[in-house]
Amino acid sequence: MVLAITVKSNITNTLSMFKNLPMNVRKEIGDGMFKIAKSHQRGLRFQLNRTSKRFDYKIYSGIRAEKLSNVRSVVKMPQEGVWLDSMKPHAVQLKRGRRIHAWAMAKGSSRVKEIAMRQGMITVRAKPFIEAGLMRGRKNNDKILQHSLDVAIKNSRK
């Protein structure tokens, strides 16, 4: 399952006010919306790397922006990313053969290694990154849309 963050705008009402402008305005604003989705993708990926202690290629590469139509773009993320962001603290047993056991033996503190040796339990917590990643990507939205409108108006004057 994939989480989708939709970046959309009701462009038809806005464009009906500007009937004299050519149709390239719709295309340029759609490109701006895709650039906003790419900005959110970069923000989410950056925040995932910053928050998580272990690089997870599946989640990182699964965060991607897609253009669905001329004016509609989405940012998709694997369900594992949502789980990593929002799970409740819970106990995990460090049995041999699990990835978390290998992590505990390789990178855990001396206390965690001791627990792993006797196959004990540790508590794992969420690594919230989605909200901060979206805030990071959101800060340039106005500039991107303004630039797209400027390009559309500039091209219509040629």
Summary of the structure (lengths in Angstrom):
residues: 158
radius of gyration: 21.9
end to end distance: 46.1
largest distance: 75.0
contacts: 451
relative contact order: 0.21
helix: 58%
strand: 15%
